[in-house]
Amino acid sequence: MTNKHGDFIWYELLTSDPDAAAKFYGPLLGWSFEPAGQEGMDYRVFSKGTEGIGGCMKLPEGAPMPPMWLGYIGVDDVDASAAAIRRAGGQVHMEPQDIPGVGRFAFVADPQGVPFYVMRGASDGTSTAFSYETPRDGHCAWNELSTTDPASAMAFYTGLFGWVKDGDMDMGPLGKYEFIRHGEQIGAIMPKMPEQPMPAWSYYFRVPDIDAAKTKAETSGGQVVHGPSEVPGGDWIVTGIDPQGAVFSLVGKRAS
């Protein structure tokens, strides 16, 4: 694994219907879906061309969470990171374990209850699932945490993963939008908005035409709940709910 400790290296969709999710996201983001070949598990890897972006799997029966997107943060030592997460007030929902030929991972949550994974890949390949400074369609371009306690979250993530605060933007009565950097800008931390049901990470996947993507999402059974809205730098964003109920986010330019 050549990504450094603290990089986002993979994204995962937990969904009630992997077949339907592939039909929705494949045309929307130009992803192809292929079985991962893990025995006893229907795990599908989605890629943009030859570059792996993430995986898709069926939400386990009785799981205490709705369909959702999750991110994987690469770490040097999964066991040490899981212990550090506990000491910092987070939770370990799934203890460190190995996926043969893939790597070692743990399913965890921050002190505000927001879930994510930590992982150490088995290979020395570099993940390009996240790409900000070199925009790539179909790749994640921004990682945004909406939380009930931004100050606590900032201390938690910077302490564990080497991220640094990189300025902020005043949103008035809504609070501050605090940028985070890890070599390059990787996203931001902000207060949870009143209409959000729970604190969560949002992952913005890049599209070549935000208006065309909005139309595609809606005609494919998704519901757009925000946008397109312009953000600093000339990009536009959209947030929606896919047909299975998972919140998704897109970022891209306007064609005209």
C-alpha positions as CSV (number, residue, x, y, z in Angstrom):
1,M,0.0,0.0,0.0
2,T,1.7,3.2,-1.2
3,N,-1.0,5.6,0.0
4,K,0.0,7.3,3.2
5,H,-1.6,6.9,6.6
6,G,-4.8,8.9,6.6
7,D,-5.6,8.8,2.9
8,F,-9.1,7.9,1.7
9,I,-8.5,4.7,-0.4
10,W,-11.9,3.1,-1.1
11,Y,-15.7,3.8,-1.0
12,E,-18.5,1.3,-0.3
13,L,-22.2,1.3,-0.8
14,L,-24.3,-0.8,1.5
15,T,-27.7,-1.2,-0.2
16,S,-30.8,-3.3,0.0
17,D,-30.5,-4.2,-3.7
18,P,-27.0,-4.5,-5.3
19,D,-28.5,-5.3,-8.8
20,A,-30.7,-2.1,-8.8
21,A,-27.8,0.0,-7.4
22,A,-25.5,-1.1,-10.2
23,K,-28.2,-0.2,-12.8
24,F,-28.5,3.3,-11.1
25,Y,-24.9,4.2,-10.5
26,G,-23.3,2.5,-13.5
27,P,-24.8,4.9,-16.2
28,L,-24.7,7.8,-13.8
29,L,-21.0,7.7,-13.1
30,G,-19.6,5.5,-15.9
31,W,-18.8,2.7,-13.5
32,S,-18.6,-1.0,-14.4
33,F,-19.5,-3.5,-11.7
34,E,-17.8,-6.9,-11.4
35,P,-17.9,-9.7,-8.7
36,A,-15.0,-9.5,-6.3
37,G,-14.8,-13.3,-6.1
38,Q,-15.0,-13.5,-2.3
39,E,-16.3,-16.8,-1.3
40,G,-19.7,-16.7,0.4
41,M,-20.2,-13.0,-0.2
42,D,-21.8,-11.1,-3.0
43,Y,-19.3,-8.2,-3.0
44,R,-19.1,-6.2,-6.3
45,V,-16.2,-3.9,-7.2
46,F,-17.0,-0.9,-9.2
47,S,-14.4,0.8,-11.4
48,K,-13.9,3.7,-13.7
49,G,-12.0,2.2,-16.6
50,T,-9.2,0.1,-15.1
51,E,-9.2,2.0,-11.8
52,G,-11.1,0.6,-8.8
53,I,-13.2,3.1,-6.9
54,G,-15.1,1.0,-4.4
55,G,-17.4,-1.8,-3.6
56,C,-21.1,-2.6,-3.3
57,M,-22.7,-5.2,-1.0
58,K,-26.1,-6.0,0.3
59,L,-27.0,-4.6,3.7
60,P,-27.1,-7.5,6.1
61,E,-30.5,-8.5,7.4
62,G,-31.3,-6.8,10.6
63,A,-28.5,-4.2,10.3
64,P,-29.1,-1.2,12.5
65,M,-28.5,1.3,9.7
66,P,-30.2,2.3,6.4
67,P,-28.6,2.0,3.0
68,M,-25.5,4.3,3.0
69,W,-22.2,5.2,1.6
70,L,-19.0,4.5,3.7
71,G,-15.4,5.5,3.2
72,Y,-12.2,3.6,3.9
73,I,-9.3,5.5,5.5
74,G,-5.9,3.8,4.9
75,V,-3.7,3.3,8.0
76,D,-0.3,1.9,8.7
77,D,-1.6,-0.5,11.4
78,V,-5.2,-1.4,11.7
79,D,-5.0,-2.9,15.2
80,A,-3.1,0.1,16.5
81,S,-5.6,2.5,14.8
82,A,-8.6,0.6,16.2
83,A,-7.1,0.9,19.7
84,A,-6.4,4.6,19.2
85,I,-10.0,5.2,18.0
86,R,-11.3,3.6,21.2
87,R,-9.0,5.8,23.4
88,A,-10.1,8.9,21.5
89,G,-13.8,8.2,22.3
90,G,-14.8,6.4,19.1
91,Q,-16.2,2.9,18.7
92,V,-15.1,-0.3,17.1
93,H,-18.1,-2.1,15.6
94,M,-16.2,-4.8,13.8
95,E,-12.8,-5.9,15.3
96,P,-9.7,-5.9,13.0
97,Q,-9.8,-8.9,10.6
98,D,-8.2,-10.0,7.4
99,I,-9.7,-10.4,3.9
100,P,-7.3,-12.9,2.2
101,G,-5.4,-11.2,-0.6
102,V,-7.1,-7.9,0.0
103,G,-5.9,-6.5,3.4
104,R,-6.8,-6.0,7.0
105,F,-9.7,-3.8,8.1
106,A,-12.0,-2.7,11.0
107,F,-15.4,-1.1,11.0
108,V,-15.4,1.9,13.4
109,A,-17.2,5.1,14.3
110,D,-16.1,8.5,15.5
111,P,-17.3,9.9,18.9
112,Q,-20.4,11.4,17.3
113,G,-21.3,7.9,15.9
114,V,-20.4,8.4,12.3
115,P,-19.2,5.1,10.8
116,F,-16.2,4.5,8.5
117,Y,-13.6,1.9,7.9
118,V,-9.8,1.8,8.6
119,M,-7.8,-0.5,6.3
120,R,-4.3,-1.6,5.5
121,G,-4.2,-3.0,1.9
122,A,-2.3,-6.2,1.2
123,S,-0.7,-4.9,-2.0
124,D,1.7,-2.0,-2.7
125,G,-0.7,-0.6,-5.4
126,T,-1.8,3.0,-5.0
127,S,-5.5,3.8,-4.7
128,T,-6.8,6.6,-7.0
129,A,-10.4,6.3,-5.7
130,F,-10.1,9.8,-4.3
131,S,-8.7,12.4,-6.7
132,Y,-9.0,16.1,-6.0
133,E,-6.0,18.0,-7.5
134,T,-6.3,15.9,-10.7
135,P,-10.0,15.8,-11.4
136,R,-11.2,12.4,-12.7
137,D,-14.7,11.7,-13.7
138,G,-16.2,8.8,-11.7
139,H,-13.7,9.3,-8.8
140,C,-14.5,10.8,-5.4
141,A,-13.5,14.5,-5.4
142,W,-14.5,15.6,-1.9
143,N,-15.1,14.1,1.5
144,E,-17.5,16.1,3.7
145,L,-18.3,15.4,7.4
146,S,-21.5,16.9,8.8
147,T,-21.4,16.5,12.6
148,T,-23.0,17.5,15.8
149,D,-19.6,18.5,17.3
150,P,-17.2,19.9,14.7
151,A,-14.5,20.8,17.2
152,S,-14.5,17.3,18.7
153,A,-14.5,15.8,15.2
154,M,-11.6,17.9,14.0
155,A,-9.6,16.9,17.1
156,F,-10.4,13.2,16.6
157,Y,-9.6,13.0,12.9
158,T,-6.5,15.3,12.9
159,G,-5.1,13.4,15.9
160,L,-5.6,10.0,14.4
161,F,-4.8,10.5,10.7
162,G,-2.5,13.4,10.4
163,W,-5.0,15.7,8.8
164,V,-4.7,19.4,9.3
165,K,-7.2,22.2,9.3
166,D,-6.7,24.3,6.2
167,G,-8.8,27.5,6.7
168,D,-12.5,27.9,6.9
169,M,-15.5,29.6,5.4
170,D,-18.1,31.4,7.5
171,M,-21.6,30.2,6.8
172,G,-23.2,32.8,9.1
173,P,-25.7,31.3,11.6
174,L,-25.0,27.8,10.2
175,G,-21.5,27.9,11.5
176,K,-18.1,27.4,9.8
177,Y,-17.1,25.1,6.9
178,E,-13.6,24.0,7.9
179,F,-11.4,22.7,5.2
180,I,-9.1,19.7,5.8
181,R,-5.8,18.9,4.1
182,H,-3.7,15.7,3.9
183,G,-1.1,16.6,1.4
184,E,-3.9,17.9,-0.8
185,Q,-7.2,19.2,0.2
186,I,-9.4,16.2,1.0
187,G,-12.7,17.7,2.2
188,A,-14.2,19.6,5.0
189,I,-16.0,19.4,8.4
190,M,-19.2,21.3,9.1
191,P,-22.1,21.4,11.6
192,K,-24.9,19.0,10.9
193,M,-27.8,20.9,9.3
194,P,-31.2,20.7,11.1
195,E,-32.9,18.8,8.3
196,Q,-30.2,16.0,8.4
197,P,-31.5,13.0,10.3
198,M,-28.0,12.1,11.7
199,P,-24.3,13.1,11.4
200,A,-22.7,11.5,8.4
201,W,-19.9,11.6,5.9
202,S,-20.8,12.6,2.3
203,Y,-18.7,11.6,-0.6
204,Y,-18.9,13.7,-3.8
205,F,-18.2,11.8,-7.0
206,R,-17.2,13.8,-10.1
207,V,-19.3,14.0,-13.2
208,P,-18.6,15.8,-16.5
209,D,-21.9,17.6,-16.6
210,I,-23.8,18.3,-13.4
211,D,-27.1,19.2,-15.1
212,A,-27.0,16.0,-17.2
213,A,-26.2,14.0,-14.1
214,K,-29.1,15.5,-12.2
215,T,-31.5,14.6,-15.0
216,K,-30.0,11.1,-15.3
217,A,-30.4,10.5,-11.6
218,E,-34.0,11.6,-11.6
219,T,-35.1,9.7,-14.7
220,S,-33.4,6.6,-13.2
221,G,-35.5,6.7,-10.0
222,G,-33.4,8.9,-7.8
223,Q,-34.6,12.0,-6.0
224,V,-32.5,15.1,-6.0
225,V,-33.0,17.0,-2.8
226,H,-30.4,19.8,-3.2
227,G,-28.8,21.5,-6.2
228,P,-27.3,22.1,-8.5
229,S,-25.6,24.7,-6.3
230,E,-22.4,26.5,-7.1
231,V,-19.4,26.1,-4.8
232,P,-16.1,28.0,-4.6
233,G,-13.8,27.1,-7.5
234,G,-16.5,27.0,-10.2
235,D,-17.9,23.5,-9.5
236,W,-21.6,22.7,-8.9
237,I,-23.0,20.1,-6.5
238,V,-26.0,17.9,-6.3
239,T,-27.3,15.8,-3.4
240,G,-29.9,13.1,-3.8
241,I,-31.3,9.9,-2.6
242,D,-30.9,6.7,-4.7
243,P,-33.8,4.3,-5.4
244,Q,-32.8,2.2,-2.4
245,G,-32.6,5.1,0.0
246,A,-28.9,5.9,0.2
247,V,-27.9,9.5,0.1
248,F,-25.4,10.3,-2.7
249,S,-23.5,13.5,-3.8
250,L,-22.2,14.6,-7.1
251,V,-19.8,17.4,-8.2
252,G,-19.1,18.7,-11.6
253,K,-19.0,21.6,-14.1
254,R,-22.0,23.1,-16.0
255,A,-21.8,22.5,-19.7
256,S,-22.9,26.1,-20.4
